[in-house]
Amino acid sequence: MNSAHDMGGMMGFGPINPEQDEPVFHSSWEAHMFGVEFLFGGDGLPIDAQRHQHEKIPPPRYLNLSYYQKWLTSLEIRLLKSGAVTAAELASRINASGVAPDADPDLAADVLSMVMARYPYTRPAAVPARFAAGDRVKTRNMHPTGHTRLPRYARGRVGTVERVNGYMVFPDSNAHGRGEDPHWCYSVVFDGRELWGPEADPALSVAIDLWEPYFEPE
């Protein structure tokens, strides 16, 4: 999907300043949001569909939200769309005093078990892999209206397969309720100059996990 969320390679957003000893959460509400998202992960949407919900937030709003604000906004949209809450109920809670309900140790245990659980994306291979480590591949110049894990800056570019990750659920299908449609997934390394042009740092390279449908046919 081509939208404001696909920011790789874009300029004008200011420098990235990593924090030394950065905390996991910058405020308590972010920790609460993390737990709530796991609990509502059982609303029937796979992770790919949840990511696509983030992508559908209107660009002016998306660009002014923090990371966990995006999570919250997406969840509000999903709850309203499913009918789990009404707009009036949501507005009433937003306008409430802000006092959180008492902690529920059972819910806390549920969240912890979900966080610690493994949800493998790999599936039994139905066909042999087309490529092996060391092979050169070229990505498609594609501009889908739906979800994709192929970044805009890496479309129509040539890279080298570094690793065969496995036969995995295909996000472009899974995000839209069309089934898992698994394909082989590879870690592909691109030279910085291939992505950003001859003036890029010659020591720069980028590794991206990509599925076979993203590559040009043989």
Backbone as CSV, one residue per row, in Angstrom:
resi,resn,N_x,N_y,N_z,CA_x,CA_y,CA_z,C_x,C_y,C_z
1,MET,0.840,-1.186,0.000,0.000,0.000,0.000,0.880,1.243,0.000
2,ASN,0.562,2.193,-0.849,1.320,3.436,-0.891,0.618,4.493,-0.048
3,SER,1.179,4.799,1.109,0.562,5.793,1.976,1.625,6.362,2.903
4,ALA,1.183,7.192,3.834,2.120,7.907,4.704,2.908,6.969,5.609
5,HIS,2.391,5.773,5.866,3.080,4.858,6.770,4.379,4.329,6.160
6,ASP,4.484,4.305,4.808,5.658,3.755,4.127,6.697,4.863,4.017
7,MET,7.428,5.116,5.104,8.276,6.297,5.220,9.746,6.028,4.924
8,GLY,10.108,4.774,4.644,11.504,4.449,4.392,12.080,5.264,3.245
9,GLY,13.203,5.911,3.467,13.854,6.682,2.418,13.308,8.075,2.232
10,MET,12.227,8.435,2.941,11.655,9.773,2.798,12.401,10.768,3.678
11,MET,12.440,12.005,3.233,13.143,13.052,3.973,12.146,14.078,4.521
12,GLY,12.641,14.935,5.399,11.829,16.030,5.906,11.165,15.761,7.239
13,PHE,11.490,14.633,7.871,10.868,14.305,9.150,11.813,14.517,10.330
14,GLY,12.970,15.105,10.066,13.899,15.389,11.148,14.795,14.201,11.474
15,PRO,15.796,14.431,12.310,16.744,13.363,12.639,16.134,12.334,13.582
16,ILE,16.702,11.129,13.549,16.354,10.082,14.508,17.388,10.130,15.626
17,ASN,16.929,10.368,16.836,17.836,10.500,17.977,17.593,9.360,18.955
18,PRO,18.332,8.262,18.818,18.146,7.143,19.750,18.422,7.563,21.186
19,GLU,17.602,7.071,22.106,17.775,7.375,23.519,18.709,6.355,24.161
20,GLN,19.636,6.829,24.948,20.482,5.923,25.705,19.663,5.301,26.832
21,ASP,19.747,3.980,26.965,18.968,3.257,27.977,17.475,3.564,27.847
22,GLU,16.992,3.550,26.617,15.590,3.880,26.357,14.667,2.922,27.104
23,PRO,13.647,3.427,27.794,12.728,2.537,28.507,11.822,1.794,27.534
24,VAL,11.294,0.680,27.978,10.372,-0.094,27.140,9.137,0.741,26.838
25,PHE,8.612,1.415,27.855,7.451,2.298,27.689,7.805,3.668,28.255
26,HIS,7.331,4.719,27.585,7.624,6.070,28.049,6.576,6.589,29.026
27,SER,5.451,5.910,29.126,4.433,6.278,30.100,3.590,5.039,30.396
28,SER,2.863,5.077,31.506,2.112,3.896,31.937,1.004,3.524,30.952
29,TRP,0.414,4.529,30.277,-0.687,4.211,29.370,-0.207,3.379,28.182
30,GLU,1.065,3.554,27.788,1.600,2.739,26.694,1.666,1.276,27.099
31,ALA,2.062,1.012,28.331,2.081,-0.370,28.826,0.675,-0.949,28.850
32,HIS,-0.307,-0.132,29.276,-1.695,-0.591,29.274,-2.164,-0.902,27.858
33,MET,-1.781,-0.049,26.912,-2.181,-0.243,25.517,-1.579,-1.521,24.958
34,PHE,-0.352,-1.788,25.321,0.312,-3.021,24.880,-0.483,-4.236,25.343
35,GLY,-0.898,-4.236,26.616,-1.666,-5.355,27.141,-3.041,-5.453,26.521
36,VAL,-3.711,-4.318,26.337,-5.055,-4.323,25.749,-5.020,-4.871,24.322
37,GLU,-4.015,-4.490,23.566,-3.920,-4.966,22.181,-3.786,-6.487,22.132
38,PHE,-3.012,-7.049,23.057,-2.883,-8.509,23.089,-4.208,-9.162,23.449
39,LEU,-4.922,-8.591,24.379,-6.208,-9.158,24.777,-7.215,-9.093,23.638
40,PHE,-7.213,-7.987,22.903,-8.147,-7.842,21.794,-7.609,-8.459,20.515
41,GLY,-6.400,-9.041,20.588,-5.896,-9.756,19.430,-6.785,-10.921,19.058
42,GLY,-7.637,-11.327,19.983,-8.563,-12.409,19.700,-9.832,-11.949,19.029
43,ASP,-9.836,-10.724,18.477,-11.052,-10.244,17.808,-11.190,-10.797,16.396
44,GLY,-10.345,-11.757,16.042,-10.476,-12.431,14.752,-9.560,-11.898,13.672
45,LEU,-8.825,-10.821,13.932,-7.950,-10.263,12.919,-6.533,-10.786,13.094
46,PRO,-5.933,-11.364,12.049,-4.514,-11.744,12.145,-3.649,-10.502,12.187
47,ILE,-2.393,-10.680,12.546,-1.502,-9.534,12.715,-1.370,-8.728,11.432
48,ASP,-1.430,-9.397,10.274,-1.321,-8.662,9.014,-2.505,-7.719,8.833
49,ALA,-3.701,-8.179,9.183,-4.888,-7.335,9.076,-4.817,-6.181,10.068
50,GLN,-4.259,-6.427,11.257,-4.104,-5.361,12.238,-3.143,-4.294,11.708
51,ARG,-2.058,-4.730,11.069,-1.126,-3.762,10.480,-1.814,-2.944,9.388
52,HIS,-2.654,-3.600,8.610,-3.347,-2.881,7.544,-4.312,-1.845,8.125
53,GLN,-4.877,-2.139,9.293,-5.731,-1.151,9.953,-4.934,0.110,10.273
54,HIS,-3.696,-0.058,10.723,-2.843,1.108,10.987,-2.641,1.917,9.705
55,GLU,-2.423,1.210,8.597,-2.152,1.872,7.329,-3.342,2.714,6.849
56,LYS,-4.538,2.330,7.268,-5.742,3.016,6.790,-6.099,4.262,7.607
57,ILE,-5.328,4.542,8.658,-5.533,5.795,9.390,-5.221,6.954,8.435
58,PRO,-6.081,7.958,8.301,-5.827,9.071,7.368,-4.439,9.674,7.576
59,PRO,-3.692,9.900,6.486,-2.297,10.366,6.602,-2.071,11.557,7.522
60,PRO,-2.864,12.649,7.454,-2.586,13.780,8.369,-2.651,13.367,9.839
61,ARG,-3.575,12.463,10.158,-3.686,11.996,11.538,-2.560,11.031,11.868
62,TYR,-2.265,10.121,10.941,-1.217,9.114,11.161,0.110,9.786,11.502
63,LEU,0.467,10.821,10.760,1.762,11.460,10.933,1.876,12.241,12.238
64,ASN,0.756,12.468,12.908,0.775,13.202,14.170,0.532,12.302,15.379
65,LEU,0.551,10.998,15.172,0.344,10.050,16.259,1.663,9.389,16.648
66,SER,1.829,9.130,17.930,2.973,8.338,18.379,2.705,6.866,18.086
67,TYR,3.703,6.038,18.344,3.591,4.609,18.028,2.366,3.974,18.686
68,TYR,2.230,4.143,19.989,1.118,3.499,20.689,-0.202,4.244,20.483
69,GLN,-0.135,5.493,20.101,-1.368,6.179,19.710,-1.939,5.565,18.428
70,LYS,-1.059,5.121,17.542,-1.529,4.410,16.344,-2.235,3.115,16.739
71,TRP,-1.657,2.383,17.695,-2.296,1.160,18.184,-3.691,1.480,18.720
72,LEU,-3.790,2.518,19.546,-5.058,2.881,20.165,-6.088,3.295,19.113
73,THR,-5.677,4.129,18.170,-6.593,4.588,17.130,-7.110,3.426,16.304
74,SER,-6.219,2.525,15.941,-6.627,1.354,15.159,-7.611,0.484,15.940
75,LEU,-7.348,0.297,17.223,-8.245,-0.527,18.041,-9.618,0.130,18.166
76,GLU,-9.656,1.440,18.346,-10.944,2.138,18.427,-11.753,1.925,17.147
77,ILE,-11.089,2.021,16.001,-11.772,1.822,14.716,-12.318,0.403,14.618
78,ARG,-11.505,-0.574,15.033,-11.943,-1.974,14.964,-13.130,-2.235,15.884
79,LEU,-13.097,-1.674,17.087,-14.195,-1.884,18.036,-15.487,-1.259,17.531
80,LEU,-15.383,-0.062,16.958,-16.565,0.590,16.409,-17.112,-0.183,15.213
81,LYS,-16.211,-0.632,14.347,-16.626,-1.347,13.142,-17.294,-2.670,13.480
82,SER,-16.808,-3.342,14.520,-17.361,-4.646,14.900,-18.655,-4.521,15.686
83,GLY,-18.949,-3.316,16.193,-20.143,-3.126,17.015,-19.929,-3.460,18.475
84,ALA,-18.678,-3.723,18.863,-18.394,-4.056,20.260,-18.685,-2.868,21.167
85,VAL,-18.499,-1.661,20.668,-18.856,-0.447,21.398,-19.531,0.513,20.434
86,THR,-20.289,1.436,20.956,-20.883,2.487,20.136,-20.027,3.734,20.220
87,ALA,-20.243,4.666,19.304,-19.499,5.923,19.337,-19.774,6.682,20.627
88,ALA,-21.017,6.593,21.102,-21.365,7.280,22.350,-20.638,6.662,23.535
89,GLU,-20.557,5.331,23.579,-19.845,4.663,24.670,-18.370,5.016,24.654
90,LEU,-17.795,5.044,23.467,-16.383,5.374,23.357,-16.132,6.815,23.801
91,ALA,-16.990,7.737,23.360,-16.830,9.138,23.751,-16.997,9.315,25.251
92,SER,-17.936,8.564,25.838,-18.160,8.646,27.275,-16.919,8.205,28.042
93,ARG,-16.283,7.135,27.564,-15.089,6.641,28.268,-13.927,7.614,28.105
94,ILE,-13.808,8.201,26.906,-12.737,9.165,26.670,-12.893,10.376,27.575
95,ASN,-14.157,10.778,27.808,-14.432,11.965,28.629,-14.493,11.663,30.120
96,ALA,-14.267,10.412,30.489,-14.311,10.033,31.902,-13.130,10.646,32.644
97,SER,-13.100,10.404,33.926,-12.094,11.042,34.775,-10.677,10.602,34.473
98,GLY,-10.532,9.483,33.784,-9.197,8.986,33.492,-8.663,8.044,34.546
99,VAL,-9.467,7.732,35.543,-9.043,6.790,36.574,-9.161,5.376,36.027
100,ALA,-8.063,4.666,35.997,-8.071,3.306,35.465,-8.763,2.364,36.432
101,PRO,-9.423,1.326,35.930,-10.038,0.347,36.824,-8.976,-0.415,37.602
102,ASP,-9.413,-1.064,38.672,-8.474,-1.847,39.470,-7.833,-2.936,38.613
103,ALA,-6.574,-3.197,38.906,-5.850,-4.221,38.157,-6.493,-5.588,38.367
104,ASP,-6.530,-6.355,37.299,-7.074,-7.709,37.338,-5.913,-8.681,37.158
105,PRO,-5.509,-9.399,38.217,-4.346,-10.294,38.101,-4.550,-11.396,37.079
106,ASP,-5.807,-11.836,36.900,-6.060,-12.884,35.903,-5.797,-12.371,34.490
107,LEU,-6.250,-11.135,34.220,-5.994,-10.552,32.904,-4.499,-10.335,32.692
108,ALA,-3.819,-9.896,33.746,-2.370,-9.690,33.650,-1.672,-10.999,33.300
109,ALA,-2.110,-12.084,33.903,-1.524,-13.396,33.602,-1.815,-13.804,32.164
110,ASP,-3.029,-13.488,31.687,-3.386,-13.811,30.303,-2.481,-13.071,29.325
111,VAL,-2.255,-11.779,29.591,-1.398,-10.992,28.705,0.014,-11.547,28.696
112,LEU,0.532,-11.880,29.871,1.891,-12.412,29.950,2.014,-13.701,29.155
113,SER,1.027,-14.581,29.260,1.087,-15.835,28.525,1.036,-15.596,27.019
114,MET,0.262,-14.585,26.587,0.190,-14.256,25.161,1.512,-13.696,24.654
115,VAL,2.125,-12.838,25.469,3.404,-12.246,25.074,4.475,-13.323,24.949
116,MET,4.468,-14.278,25.853,5.491,-15.315,25.869,5.226,-16.427,24.857
117,ALA,3.999,-16.514,24.360,3.651,-17.588,23.428,4.319,-17.346,22.075
118,ARG,4.529,-18.421,21.359,5.090,-18.345,20.013,3.986,-18.613,18.998
119,TYR,3.913,-17.778,17.984,2.927,-17.946,16.924,3.685,-18.101,15.603
120,PRO,4.105,-19.323,15.297,4.953,-19.515,14.113,4.242,-19.115,12.821
121,TYR,5.000,-18.485,11.954,4.494,-18.053,10.650,4.825,-19.069,9.564
122,THR,5.654,-20.051,9.892,6.070,-21.038,8.901,4.994,-22.100,8.703
123,ARG,4.959,-22.660,7.492,4.012,-23.701,7.132,4.752,-24.802,6.356
124,PRO,4.189,-26.021,6.282,4.829,-27.085,5.486,4.954,-26.649,4.027
125,ALA,6.132,-26.843,3.456,6.388,-26.392,2.085,5.624,-27.246,1.075
126,ALA,4.938,-26.576,0.161,4.188,-27.268,-0.886,4.976,-27.345,-2.186
127,VAL,5.967,-26.443,-2.339,6.794,-26.411,-3.548,8.228,-26.117,-3.132
128,PRO,9.219,-26.474,-3.957,10.605,-26.139,-3.611,10.868,-24.649,-3.774
129,ALA,11.839,-24.158,-3.039,12.214,-22.745,-3.128,12.838,-22.447,-4.486
130,ARG,12.500,-21.298,-5.053,13.058,-20.895,-6.344,14.494,-20.431,-6.221
131,PHE,14.856,-19.906,-5.053,16.150,-19.264,-4.906,16.911,-19.850,-3.719
132,ALA,18.223,-19.634,-3.733,19.089,-20.077,-2.646,20.008,-18.920,-2.274
133,ALA,20.689,-19.054,-1.136,21.623,-18.019,-0.701,22.641,-17.747,-1.798
134,GLY,22.885,-16.478,-2.081,23.821,-16.076,-3.118,23.174,-15.717,-4.432
135,ASP,21.906,-16.097,-4.641,21.211,-15.782,-5.893,20.856,-14.297,-5.948
136,ARG,20.903,-13.753,-7.155,20.480,-12.381,-7.381,18.999,-12.378,-7.744
137,VAL,18.263,-11.435,-7.185,16.837,-11.324,-7.465,16.499,-9.854,-7.719
138,LYS,15.425,-9.648,-8.500,14.934,-8.290,-8.739,13.496,-8.200,-8.274
139,THR,13.189,-7.183,-7.500,11.830,-7.017,-7.000,10.946,-6.384,-8.071
140,ARG,9.668,-6.644,-7.959,8.693,-6.071,-8.875,8.467,-4.587,-8.568
141,ASN,8.174,-3.825,-9.589,7.766,-2.430,-9.411,6.246,-2.436,-9.287
142,MET,5.761,-2.660,-8.086,4.339,-2.854,-7.831,3.811,-1.758,-6.911
143,HIS,2.534,-1.433,-7.084,1.927,-0.374,-6.270,0.519,-0.813,-5.865
144,PRO,0.426,-1.804,-4.978,-0.886,-2.331,-4.590,-1.658,-1.348,-3.714
145,THR,-2.977,-1.451,-3.779,-3.824,-0.619,-2.921,-3.999,-1.247,-1.548
146,GLY,-3.667,-2.531,-1.412,-3.799,-3.223,-0.141,-2.470,-3.364,0.567
147,HIS,-2.446,-4.229,1.578,-1.268,-4.413,2.416,-0.161,-5.145,1.674
148,THR,1.058,-4.730,1.897,2.229,-5.430,1.372,3.409,-5.177,2.303
149,ARG,4.359,-6.126,2.302,5.571,-5.961,3.101,6.770,-5.595,2.229
150,LEU,6.510,-5.278,0.967,7.585,-4.812,0.082,7.632,-3.290,0.145
151,PRO,8.673,-2.712,0.765,8.724,-1.254,0.907,8.804,-0.559,-0.451
152,ARG,8.268,0.627,-0.518,8.261,1.383,-1.773,9.683,1.631,-2.280
153,TYR,10.622,1.922,-1.356,11.984,2.254,-1.779,12.734,1.053,-2.349
154,ALA,12.220,-0.171,-2.130,12.922,-1.369,-2.600,12.244,-2.007,-3.809
155,ARG,11.321,-1.315,-4.441,10.617,-1.868,-5.599,11.421,-1.621,-6.876
156,GLY,11.497,-2.659,-7.714,12.255,-2.559,-8.949,13.756,-2.525,-8.722
157,ARG,14.223,-3.136,-7.615,15.644,-3.115,-7.255,16.230,-4.524,-7.253
158,VAL,17.545,-4.600,-7.426,18.252,-5.882,-7.465,19.002,-6.090,-6.156
159,GLY,18.845,-7.269,-5.576,19.536,-7.614,-4.338,20.023,-9.045,-4.372
160,THR,20.655,-9.461,-3.281,21.213,-10.813,-3.179,20.573,-11.550,-2.020
161,VAL,20.125,-12.767,-2.277,19.541,-13.587,-1.216,20.625,-13.935,-0.205
162,GLU,20.398,-13.578,1.038,21.338,-13.885,2.108,20.941,-15.162,2.837
163,ARG,19.615,-15.398,2.964,19.136,-16.538,3.744,17.732,-16.909,3.259
164,VAL,17.453,-18.209,3.255,16.094,-18.691,3.000,15.416,-18.837,4.356
165,ASN,14.412,-18.018,4.623,13.780,-17.996,5.943,12.807,-19.147,6.164
166,GLY,12.149,-19.583,5.099,11.173,-20.654,5.242,9.944,-20.392,4.391
167,TYR,9.025,-21.338,4.442,7.762,-21.256,3.706,6.743,-20.640,4.652
168,MET,6.334,-19.415,4.386,5.627,-18.625,5.395,4.324,-18.029,4.874
169,VAL,3.433,-17.729,5.829,2.166,-17.050,5.537,2.455,-15.774,4.745
170,PHE,1.670,-15.536,3.698,1.874,-14.380,2.817,1.024,-13.211,3.317
171,PRO,1.643,-12.145,3.840,0.880,-11.043,4.437,-0.104,-10.380,3.489
172,ASP,0.254,-10.274,2.206,-0.592,-9.562,1.250,-1.954,-10.231,1.081
173,SER,-2.002,-11.531,1.319,-3.267,-12.267,1.258,-3.930,-12.330,2.628
174,ASN,-3.137,-12.635,3.644,-3.668,-12.834,4.992,-4.298,-11.571,5.567
175,ALA,-3.817,-10.409,5.158,-4.332,-9.143,5.684,-5.744,-8.851,5.217
176,HIS,-6.175,-9.514,4.156,-7.463,-9.187,3.540,-8.451,-10.352,3.581
177,GLY,-8.186,-11.337,4.456,-9.117,-12.438,4.611,-9.152,-13.390,3.437
178,ARG,-8.082,-13.426,2.653,-8.049,-14.320,1.490,-7.275,-15.608,1.767
179,GLY,-7.050,-15.892,3.037,-6.319,-17.101,3.392,-4.833,-16.846,3.554
180,GLU,-4.124,-17.831,4.100,-2.704,-17.656,4.398,-1.834,-17.673,3.148
181,ASP,-2.189,-18.452,2.128,-1.478,-18.474,0.847,0.043,-18.439,1.036
182,PRO,0.628,-19.409,1.750,2.061,-19.331,2.066,2.960,-19.402,0.829
183,HIS,4.105,-18.728,0.943,5.141,-18.721,-0.096,6.504,-18.727,0.599
184,TRP,7.539,-19.009,-0.181,8.893,-18.938,0.370,9.261,-17.490,0.673
185,CYS,9.923,-17.306,1.793,10.356,-15.979,2.243,11.882,-15.981,2.367
186,TYR,12.507,-14.896,1.944,13.960,-14.798,1.916,14.411,-13.495,2.580
187,SER,15.607,-13.522,3.143,16.265,-12.304,3.577,17.145,-11.840,2.416
188,VAL,16.839,-10.675,1.873,17.530,-10.159,0.688,18.304,-8.897,1.067
189,VAL,19.575,-8.846,0.690,20.433,-7.707,1.005,20.573,-6.821,-0.236
190,PHE,20.330,-5.525,-0.047,20.457,-4.543,-1.118,21.598,-3.589,-0.798
191,ASP,22.423,-3.316,-1.793,23.454,-2.300,-1.648,22.787,-0.932,-1.542
192,GLY,23.337,-0.090,-0.675,22.752,1.223,-0.473,22.667,2.036,-1.751
193,ARG,23.651,1.884,-2.632,23.639,2.657,-3.879,22.570,2.155,-4.837
194,GLU,22.212,0.874,-4.724,21.113,0.349,-5.533,19.784,0.969,-5.110
195,LEU,19.653,1.226,-3.812,18.410,1.792,-3.297,18.366,3.317,-3.403
196,TRP,19.488,3.974,-3.081,19.474,5.431,-2.917,20.275,6.184,-3.969
197,GLY,20.922,5.448,-4.885,21.669,6.114,-5.933,23.162,6.165,-5.660
198,PRO,23.955,6.627,-6.640,25.425,6.585,-6.534,26.004,7.434,-5.420
199,GLU,25.238,8.399,-4.898,25.776,9.250,-3.837,25.581,8.655,-2.448
200,ALA,24.957,7.476,-2.359,24.740,6.835,-1.061,26.051,6.336,-0.480
201,ASP,26.076,6.162,0.814,27.254,5.640,1.515,27.597,4.260,0.955
202,PRO,28.804,4.066,0.411,29.150,2.768,-0.173,29.208,1.631,0.843
203,ALA,29.291,1.972,2.125,29.332,0.935,3.159,27.937,0.527,3.618
204,LEU,26.914,1.198,3.094,25.548,0.952,3.546,24.925,-0.224,2.798
205,SER,24.236,-1.080,3.537,23.426,-2.140,2.929,22.176,-2.321,3.790
206,VAL,21.121,-2.827,3.175,19.848,-3.022,3.858,19.367,-4.438,3.582
207,ALA,19.006,-5.173,4.639,18.453,-6.522,4.503,16.948,-6.467,4.752
208,ILE,16.161,-7.057,3.852,14.702,-7.034,3.944,14.176,-8.453,3.758
209,ASP,13.219,-8.859,4.585,12.566,-10.159,4.424,11.469,-10.023,3.377
210,LEU,11.576,-10.803,2.300,10.670,-10.670,1.159,10.165,-12.036,0.696
211,TRP,8.921,-12.044,0.232,8.293,-13.271,-0.251,8.454,-13.393,-1.773
212,GLU,8.400,-14.640,-2.273,8.626,-14.899,-3.695,7.724,-14.078,-4.629
213,PRO,6.442,-13.865,-4.324,5.623,-13.069,-5.246,6.113,-11.636,-5.443
214,TYR,7.032,-11.167,-4.603,7.574,-9.829,-4.769,8.650,-9.759,-5.840
215,PHE,9.122,-10.918,-6.334,10.222,-10.924,-7.279,9.711,-11.009,-8.712
216,GLU,10.487,-10.465,-9.632,10.173,-10.607,-11.043,10.222,-12.085,-11.430
217,PRO,9.329,-12.547,-12.319,9.358,-13.955,-12.727,10.629,-14.285,-13.493
218,GLU,11.011,-15.551,-13.437,12.213,-15.975,-14.150,11.983,-15.951,-15.653
